[in-house]
Amino acid sequence: MAAPDTDSHIADFAAFIEASPSSYHAAAEVARRLVAAGFEQLQERDEWPAGPGRRVVVRDGAVIAWVQPEAATATTPFRILGAHTDSPSFKVKPNPDSEAAGLLRAGVEIYGGPLLNSWLDRELEVAGRIVTDDGSEHLVRSGPMLRIPQLAIHLDRAVNDGLKLDKQLHTQPIWGRSEEGVGAELFEQLLSDGTIAPGQVAGHDLVLVDTQAPARFGRDDAFFAAGRMDNLTSVHAGLVALLGAPTDAGHVSVLAAFDHEELGSASRSGASGPFLDDVLGRIASGLGADDTDRRRAFAGSWLVSSDTGHAVHPNYPERHDPVNRPLLGGGPLLKLNANQRYASDAHGSALWANLCEQAGVPMQPFVSNNAIPCGSTIGPLSATRLGIRTVDVGPPLLSMHSARELAHVDDLVALAAAVTAFFASVEG
């Protein structure tokens, strides 16, 4: 199977990242691209068509899309690529305005587990959704607006021996100079285009985002740096693969990109919530499936849970397993964990090896150093909820959870090629 062209794929991925500063923007951008390619966007409150087609539905910051073939029946299995749209960051608090030392500050709360020091001294924007007093939802972004300034070394001579940031005191971004007698509110600046009045804001889900553009660099432009690659890498790979998914396969191809993975996925749009089960159930119902048919379909289904993993860090090699040592540029990871922090098993390992072979790309096993706790993904959560056989995979990164993460372009292209192979087989 031919791999995507590297230059065009990476340029498209960079554009996708820039269009997706928040989970809400990411879900909307996936839907926008799919609709432009002929997918039908559905609303959850409406009746859905039962016949074959290409469809997409958005729930808050999550999105699920699928290709239902002409020959699908009540027991046709699903092939699902699972990913997530959110990333570690800072979320804007209620009543965010404060002043200190003659400067305006925005009150923020830490979202997930960001590398806090990586967010210092960067030009940040506010992005996400605002709900106005009439109940309507609006996606907003400010452009460069804020910065979390670091204390100068002259005022902390021991900083290079160990930086310790108080999560409340030291992470509040500044965004303007306070002037006596002049009111200044964050929402006035954010909504300065005049489409929404600050007084109309009834609720908001807003995060901070680094505004530095994605970039290729290094020898042969082999490295790619950007924010939110955990986990827009997998969302984009699934999007590319779904756009090329065949309509004559023996399965329903599904892209499921959830929100709130960085918080544990326990929400109505997270992997522990009902969204995927709701959508699969409605697809199955449209195919005339009863409960037994649905269970038969799930028994023949696969979920590839794709999320980023750790490449061996050249400056900290002792933090990794001494034998299984995945490298940047070495291909997508097969993620394994004895304690089921990842859902991969022997069958999943065989599936991923076969898909990578079909795609003509290398793969690398990943396991953690026994002395360092392992993270987790949506894989075990979705497998537990649905009973669908699941394998955990993903591209290797350095600087995971930094404001700006690092990948090798070959791994990004290879992931998309392997997921394309997952959807492309005409067999169930």
LUMDODO-279775 format. One line per 4 residues: number of its first residue (from 0); for each residue x, y, z of C-alpha. Coordinates in Angstrom, 1 decimal. Example, Ala and Ser with C-alpha at 12.3 -4.5 7.8 and 13.67 -1.06 7.14 Angstrom:
<sites>
0> 12.3,-4.5,7.8 ~ 13.7,-1.1,7.1
</sites>
This chain:
<sites>
0> 0.0,0.0,0.0 ~ 1.5,3.4,-1.0 ~ 2.3,5.7,1.9 ~ 1.0,9.3,1.8
4> 3.3,11.9,0.3 ~ 5.3,13.2,3.3 ~ 5.4,16.9,2.4 ~ 1.7,17.2,1.7
8> 0.7,15.1,4.6 ~ 2.7,17.1,7.1 ~ 1.5,20.4,5.6 ~ -2.1,19.2,6.0
12> -1.4,18.1,9.5 ~ 0.1,21.5,10.4 ~ -3.0,23.2,9.0 ~ -5.3,20.9,11.0
16> -3.4,21.7,14.2 ~ -3.7,25.5,13.5 ~ -7.4,25.1,12.9 ~ -7.9,23.1,16.2
20> -6.8,25.2,19.2 ~ -9.3,23.5,21.5 ~ -11.2,20.2,21.5 ~ -14.3,22.1,20.3
24> -12.5,23.5,17.3 ~ -10.9,20.1,16.6 ~ -14.3,18.4,16.5 ~ -15.7,21.1,14.3
28> -12.7,21.0,11.9 ~ -13.1,17.2,11.5 ~ -16.8,17.6,10.7 ~ -16.0,20.6,8.4
32> -13.5,18.6,6.4 ~ -15.7,15.5,6.2 ~ -18.8,17.5,5.1 ~ -16.6,19.2,2.4
36> -15.8,15.7,1.2 ~ -19.4,14.6,0.9 ~ -20.2,13.3,4.4 ~ -23.6,14.1,5.9
40> -23.6,15.8,9.3 ~ -26.3,14.5,11.6 ~ -27.8,15.9,14.8 ~ -28.4,13.6,17.7
44> -31.9,14.8,18.3 ~ -33.0,14.0,14.7 ~ -33.9,10.7,13.2 ~ -31.0,9.2,11.3
48> -31.0,7.6,7.9 ~ -30.7,3.8,8.0 ~ -29.1,3.1,4.6 ~ -25.5,3.2,3.4
52> -23.7,6.4,3.6 ~ -20.9,8.5,5.0 ~ -21.9,10.4,8.2 ~ -20.6,12.5,11.0
56> -22.0,13.7,14.4 ~ -20.4,16.1,16.9 ~ -21.1,16.1,20.7 ~ -19.4,19.0,22.4
60> -15.6,18.5,21.9 ~ -16.0,15.0,20.5 ~ -16.8,13.8,17.0 ~ -17.7,10.4,15.6
64> -17.8,9.7,11.8 ~ -18.4,6.5,9.9 ~ -18.6,4.9,6.4 ~ -21.5,2.4,6.2
68> -21.2,0.1,3.2 ~ -24.0,-0.9,0.9 ~ -23.9,-4.5,2.0 ~ -23.9,-3.9,5.7
72> -26.2,-6.1,7.7 ~ -27.4,-6.4,11.3 ~ -24.2,-8.4,12.2 ~ -21.7,-6.4,10.2
76> -18.7,-5.7,12.5 ~ -17.1,-2.3,13.2 ~ -13.5,-1.1,12.7 ~ -13.0,1.8,15.0
80> -10.1,4.2,15.3 ~ -10.3,5.8,18.7 ~ -8.4,9.0,19.7 ~ -8.9,12.2,21.7
84> -9.2,15.9,20.9 ~ -8.1,17.5,24.2 ~ -4.6,18.3,25.4 ~ -3.0,19.4,28.7
88> -3.4,23.1,29.2 ~ -4.9,25.8,31.4 ~ -8.7,26.5,31.6 ~ -10.1,29.9,32.2
92> -11.8,30.2,35.6 ~ -15.1,32.0,36.3 ~ -14.6,35.7,37.1 ~ -11.1,35.5,35.5
96> -10.1,39.2,35.8 ~ -7.6,40.4,38.5 ~ -4.9,42.9,38.8 ~ -1.4,42.8,40.3
100> 1.6,45.1,40.1 ~ -0.2,47.3,37.6 ~ -0.9,44.4,35.3 ~ -4.1,42.6,34.2
104> -4.1,38.9,34.9 ~ -6.4,36.1,33.8 ~ -7.4,33.5,36.4 ~ -6.8,30.0,35.1
108> -7.0,26.4,36.4 ~ -4.6,23.7,35.3 ~ -6.2,21.2,32.9 ~ -4.7,17.7,32.9
112> -1.0,17.3,33.4 ~ 1.0,19.9,31.4 ~ 4.7,20.4,31.7 ~ 4.3,23.7,33.5
116> 7.7,25.2,32.7 ~ 7.1,24.7,29.0 ~ 4.3,27.2,29.1 ~ 6.4,30.0,30.5
120> 7.4,33.0,28.3 ~ 5.2,32.0,25.4 ~ 2.6,34.1,23.6 ~ -0.7,32.4,24.3
124> -4.3,32.7,23.1 ~ -7.6,31.9,24.6 ~ -9.7,29.4,22.6 ~ -12.8,27.3,23.1
128> -16.5,27.9,23.2 ~ -18.8,30.5,24.7 ~ -22.5,30.0,25.3 ~ -24.5,33.2,25.2
132> -27.7,34.0,27.2 ~ -29.9,32.9,24.4 ~ -28.4,29.3,24.6 ~ -26.4,29.5,21.4
136> -22.8,28.2,21.2 ~ -19.9,30.1,19.6 ~ -16.4,29.0,18.9 ~ -13.9,31.8,19.7
140> -10.2,32.4,19.7 ~ -8.3,35.5,20.6 ~ -5.0,35.3,18.8 ~ -1.8,36.1,20.7
144> -3.0,37.8,23.9 ~ -1.4,36.4,27.1 ~ 1.9,35.3,28.6 ~ 3.0,33.6,31.8
148> 6.3,35.5,32.6 ~ 9.0,33.6,34.4 ~ 10.9,35.1,37.3 ~ 14.3,36.5,36.2
152> 17.4,34.5,37.3 ~ 18.6,37.6,39.2 ~ 15.6,37.1,41.6 ~ 16.0,33.3,41.9
156> 19.7,32.4,41.7 ~ 19.0,28.7,42.3 ~ 16.4,28.3,39.5 ~ 18.7,26.2,37.4
160> 19.1,23.8,40.3 ~ 15.4,23.1,40.2 ~ 12.4,25.1,39.1 ~ 9.4,24.8,41.4
164> 6.2,26.6,40.3 ~ 3.3,27.1,42.7 ~ 0.3,26.1,40.6 ~ -1.9,28.9,42.0
168> 0.6,31.8,42.4 ~ 3.0,31.3,39.5 ~ 0.9,30.3,36.6 ~ -1.5,33.2,36.1
172> -0.9,34.8,32.7 ~ -0.8,38.6,32.2 ~ -2.5,40.3,29.2 ~ -2.5,44.0,29.7
176> -1.6,47.0,31.8 ~ -4.1,48.2,34.4 ~ -5.1,51.8,34.2 ~ -6.9,53.6,37.0
180> -10.5,54.5,36.1 ~ -10.5,52.3,32.9 ~ -12.4,49.0,33.1 ~ -10.7,46.1,31.4
184> -12.2,42.6,31.1 ~ -10.8,39.5,29.5 ~ -14.1,38.9,27.6 ~ -14.1,42.5,26.2
188> -10.7,41.8,24.6 ~ -11.7,38.2,23.5 ~ -14.9,39.4,22.0 ~ -13.6,42.6,20.5
192> -14.9,41.8,17.0 ~ -18.3,42.9,18.2 ~ -20.3,39.7,17.2 ~ -21.0,39.0,20.9
196> -21.2,41.5,23.7 ~ -19.4,40.5,26.9 ~ -22.6,40.9,28.9 ~ -24.1,38.1,26.7
200> -21.7,35.5,28.0 ~ -23.6,33.0,30.1 ~ -21.0,30.2,30.2 ~ -17.6,29.3,28.7
204> -15.2,26.4,28.2 ~ -12.0,28.2,27.3 ~ -8.3,27.1,27.4 ~ -5.0,28.6,26.8
208> -3.1,27.6,23.6 ~ 0.5,28.3,22.4 ~ 0.3,30.5,19.3 ~ 3.7,29.5,17.8
212> 3.0,27.9,14.4 ~ 3.9,24.2,13.7 ~ 7.3,23.8,12.1 ~ 9.6,21.3,10.4
216> 13.3,21.5,11.3 ~ 16.5,19.5,11.7 ~ 18.4,17.5,9.2 ~ 16.3,17.0,6.0
220> 13.4,18.7,7.9 ~ 12.8,15.4,9.5 ~ 11.5,16.8,12.8 ~ 8.1,18.3,13.4
224> 7.3,20.5,16.4 ~ 3.9,21.8,17.4 ~ 1.4,22.0,20.3 ~ -1.4,19.5,20.9
228> 0.2,16.6,19.0 ~ -1.0,14.6,21.9 ~ -3.4,13.7,20.5 ~ -4.2,15.5,17.3
232> -1.7,13.2,15.6 ~ -4.1,10.3,15.9 ~ -7.3,12.4,15.1 ~ -5.7,13.6,11.9
236> -4.5,10.1,10.9 ~ -8.0,8.7,11.5 ~ -9.5,11.6,9.5 ~ -7.2,11.0,6.5
240> -7.9,7.2,6.7 ~ -11.6,7.7,6.9 ~ -11.7,10.0,3.9 ~ -10.2,7.1,1.9
244> -12.2,4.3,3.5 ~ -13.9,2.0,1.0 ~ -17.7,1.8,0.6 ~ -17.6,-1.9,-0.2
248> -15.8,-3.2,2.9 ~ -17.2,-6.0,5.1 ~ -17.3,-3.7,8.1 ~ -18.4,-0.2,9.1
252> -15.3,2.1,9.4 ~ -15.5,4.5,12.3 ~ -13.5,7.4,13.6 ~ -14.2,8.2,17.3
256> -12.4,11.2,18.7 ~ -13.3,11.8,22.3 ~ -12.8,14.8,24.7 ~ -11.5,14.8,28.3
260> -9.0,12.0,27.9 ~ -6.4,14.1,29.8 ~ -8.9,14.2,32.8 ~ -9.7,10.5,32.8
264> -12.5,10.5,30.2 ~ -15.4,10.5,32.6 ~ -17.8,12.8,30.8 ~ -20.7,12.6,28.3
268> -18.2,13.3,25.5 ~ -15.3,11.2,27.0 ~ -14.5,7.6,26.3 ~ -16.0,6.5,29.6
272> -19.2,8.1,28.6 ~ -22.0,6.8,26.3 ~ -21.2,8.6,23.1 ~ -19.7,5.7,21.1
276> -22.1,3.2,22.4 ~ -25.0,5.6,21.5 ~ -23.7,6.0,17.9 ~ -22.9,2.3,17.3
280> -26.3,1.4,18.8 ~ -28.1,3.7,16.4 ~ -26.2,2.4,13.4 ~ -27.0,-1.1,14.4
284> -30.6,-0.3,15.0 ~ -30.8,1.2,11.5 ~ -29.5,-2.1,10.2 ~ -32.3,-4.0,11.9
288> -30.1,-5.4,14.7 ~ -31.5,-6.8,17.9 ~ -29.5,-7.1,21.1 ~ -28.1,-10.5,20.0
292> -27.2,-9.2,16.5 ~ -25.4,-6.3,18.1 ~ -23.4,-8.5,20.4 ~ -22.4,-10.6,17.4
296> -21.3,-7.5,15.5 ~ -19.2,-6.4,18.5 ~ -17.6,-9.8,18.8 ~ -16.2,-9.5,15.3
300> -15.2,-5.8,15.7 ~ -11.9,-4.1,16.4 ~ -10.9,-0.8,18.1 ~ -7.5,0.6,17.4
304> -6.9,3.1,20.3 ~ -4.3,5.5,18.9 ~ -2.5,7.9,21.3 ~ 1.0,9.2,21.5
308> 3.8,7.3,23.3 ~ 7.4,8.0,24.4 ~ 10.4,7.7,22.2 ~ 13.6,7.0,24.1
312> 15.0,10.4,25.3 ~ 18.6,10.7,24.3 ~ 19.5,12.7,27.5 ~ 17.5,10.4,29.9
316> 18.0,6.8,28.4 ~ 17.8,5.3,31.9 ~ 14.1,6.3,32.2 ~ 13.1,3.8,29.5
320> 13.0,0.0,29.3 ~ 16.5,-1.3,28.7 ~ 15.5,-3.7,25.9 ~ 12.4,-2.3,24.1
324> 13.7,1.2,23.0 ~ 11.5,2.8,20.4 ~ 13.1,5.6,18.5 ~ 11.9,8.7,16.6
328> 11.6,7.7,13.0 ~ 11.3,4.0,13.8 ~ 7.6,3.7,13.1 ~ 4.4,3.7,15.1
332> 4.3,2.1,18.5 ~ 2.5,-1.1,19.7 ~ 1.8,-0.1,23.3 ~ 1.9,-3.0,25.9
336> 1.4,-3.1,29.6 ~ 1.1,-6.1,31.9 ~ -1.4,-4.2,34.2 ~ -3.8,-3.4,31.4
340> -3.0,0.3,31.3 ~ -3.0,-0.4,27.6 ~ -5.5,-2.9,26.1 ~ -3.2,-4.6,23.7
344> -2.9,-8.4,23.8 ~ -1.4,-11.1,21.6 ~ -4.3,-10.8,19.0 ~ -4.0,-7.1,19.0
348> -0.2,-7.3,18.5 ~ -0.7,-9.6,15.6 ~ -3.3,-7.3,14.0 ~ -1.1,-4.2,14.3
352> 2.0,-6.1,12.9 ~ -0.2,-7.2,10.0 ~ -1.5,-3.7,9.3 ~ 1.9,-2.1,9.4
356> 3.2,-4.8,7.0 ~ 0.3,-4.1,4.7 ~ 1.1,-0.4,4.8 ~ 4.8,-1.0,4.2
360> 5.9,0.8,7.4 ~ 7.9,-0.4,10.4 ~ 6.5,-0.7,13.9 ~ 8.0,-0.7,17.4
364> 6.9,-2.3,20.7 ~ 6.7,0.1,23.7 ~ 6.7,-0.9,27.4 ~ 7.5,1.2,30.4
368> 10.5,1.0,32.7 ~ 9.2,-1.1,35.7 ~ 10.2,1.6,38.1 ~ 8.2,4.4,36.4
372> 4.4,4.3,36.5 ~ 2.7,3.9,33.1 ~ 0.1,6.2,31.7 ~ -3.1,5.0,30.1
376> -5.4,5.7,27.1 ~ -9.0,5.4,26.0 ~ -8.2,1.8,25.0 ~ -9.0,0.0,28.3
380> -12.0,2.2,29.0 ~ -13.6,1.6,25.6 ~ -12.8,-2.1,25.8 ~ -14.4,-2.3,29.2
384> -17.5,-0.4,28.1 ~ -18.1,-2.2,24.8 ~ -16.4,-5.6,25.0 ~ -14.8,-4.9,21.6
388> -11.3,-6.3,21.1 ~ -8.8,-3.4,21.4 ~ -5.2,-2.7,20.6 ~ -3.3,0.4,21.8
392> -0.9,2.1,19.3 ~ 0.4,5.5,18.5 ~ 3.3,7.6,17.2 ~ 6.5,8.1,19.4
396> 7.1,11.7,20.7 ~ 9.6,13.6,22.7 ~ 8.4,16.3,25.1 ~ 5.0,14.8,25.6
400> 2.6,17.2,27.5 ~ 4.9,20.1,26.7 ~ 3.4,23.2,25.2 ~ 5.3,22.2,22.1
404> 5.9,18.5,21.4 ~ 8.3,16.8,19.0 ~ 7.8,14.0,16.4 ~ 9.5,12.6,13.4
408> 7.6,13.2,10.1 ~ 8.1,9.6,9.0 ~ 6.2,8.3,12.1 ~ 3.3,10.6,11.4
412> 3.0,9.5,7.8 ~ 3.4,5.8,8.8 ~ 0.6,6.1,11.4 ~ -1.8,7.4,8.8
416> -0.8,4.6,6.4 ~ -1.3,1.9,9.0 ~ -4.8,3.3,10.0 ~ -5.6,3.5,6.3
420> -4.8,-0.2,6.0 ~ -7.1,-0.8,9.0 ~ -10.1,0.7,7.2 ~ -9.1,-0.4,3.7
424> -9.5,-4.1,4.0 ~ -12.7,-5.3,2.3 ~ -13.0,-8.2,4.7 ~ -14.9,-8.0,7.9
</sites>
